[in-house]
Amino acid sequence: MTLPSRLSAETVVQQERNALLKRVSDNGYIDDYSGVRIAKTGRRFIIERATVWNLLGAEGNPQGQAAMFAHWKQVNR
């Protein structure tokens, strides 16, 4: 089972997520994202210093975005 990226951010931070994705679209990538995300199990975790970049198709057309992070911690609730 997979979780669409748009559902991995809480509703209250969707605007923040949209602003982050616009920054990536405008600049090609960012390497300073930090924020709370939701795993498919419902557990919350904090991503730190993530890199997010644009994915381009064979003809250079935008196809989506990808992210990579090595630093995270579970949120205790």
Buried (B, 14 or more C-beta within 10 A) or exposed (E): EEEEBEEBBBEEBEEEBEEBBEBBEEEEEBEEBEBBBBEEEEEBBEBEEBBBBBEEEEEEEEEEBEBEBEEBEEEEE
